């Protein structure tokens, strides 16, 4: 993946405590997201930016708010939040 995918993977990686040893050392386990999950989130971000640009162009050219484009934006936002939340937070 590219730099954006690597950055997104680092942000979606979760650290959790695996164990605390007798010598009081804490061991962490990193839950790294799959390539498929990172790609889906990347595409949703691209769709989100594209729909916002489309809404801005629509408002500049026609001068009115388009409810259908706004519903698309909300759909993408809900999908991203649902994907990250369904994965267990991040």
C-alpha positions in Angstrom: 0.0 0.0 0.0 0.9 3.6 -0.3 1.9 6.1 2.3 -1.8 6.9 3.0 -2.5 3.3 3.6 0.4 2.9 5.9 -0.6 6.0 7.9 -4.2 4.8 8.1 -3.0 1.3 9.2 -0.9 2.9 12.0 -4.0 4.9 13.2 -6.2 1.9 13.2 -3.8 -0.4 15.0 -4.8 -1.1 18.6 -2.4 -1.9 21.4 -3.6 -3.9 24.3 -2.0 -5.4 27.4 -1.3 -9.1 26.8 0.2 -9.8 30.3 2.0 -8.4 33.2 5.0 -10.6 34.1 6.3 -11.5 37.6 9.1 -9.0 36.9 6.5 -6.3 36.5 7.1 -6.0 32.7 4.1 -5.2 30.7 3.7 -7.0 27.4 1.6 -5.5 24.6 0.0 -7.1 21.6 -0.8 -5.0 18.5 -4.0 -5.8 16.6 -3.2 -4.7 13.1 -6.1 -4.3 10.7 -6.3 -6.4 7.6 -5.4 -5.0 4.1 -9.0 -5.3 3.1 -10.3 -3.3 6.1 -7.7 -0.5 5.4 -8.6 -0.4 1.7 -12.3 -0.2 2.5 -11.7 2.8 4.9 -9.5 4.4 2.3 -12.2 4.1 -0.3 -14.9 5.5 2.0 -12.6 8.5 2.7 -12.2 9.1 -1.0 -16.0 8.8 -1.5 -16.6 11.3 1.4 -14.2 13.9 -0.1 -15.7 13.4 -3.6 -19.3 13.9 -2.3 -18.3 17.0 -0.4 -16.7 18.4 -3.5 -19.8 17.5 -5.5 -22.0 19.3 -3.0 -19.8 22.4 -3.1 -19.8 22.5 -6.9 -23.6 22.0 -6.9 -24.1 24.9 -4.5 -21.8 27.1 -6.5 -23.3 26.3 -9.9 -27.0 26.0 -9.0 -27.0 27.9 -5.8 -29.1 25.4 -3.8 -28.5 22.6 -1.3 -28.9 19.1 -2.7 -30.4 16.8 -0.2 -29.6 13.6 -2.2 -25.8 14.4 -2.2 -26.1 15.2 1.5 -27.7 11.8 2.2 -24.8 10.2 0.3 -22.4 12.0 2.6 -24.2 10.8 5.6 -24.3 7.2 4.3 -20.5 7.2 3.8 -19.9 8.7 7.3 -22.2 6.1 8.8 -20.4 3.3 7.0 -17.0 4.5 8.2 -18.1 4.9 11.8 -19.9 1.6 11.7 -16.8 -0.2 10.3 -14.5 1.2 12.9 -16.9 0.8 15.8 -17.8 -2.7 14.7 -14.1 -3.6 14.7 -14.0 -2.7 18.3 -13.1 0.9 18.4 -9.8 2.5 17.5 
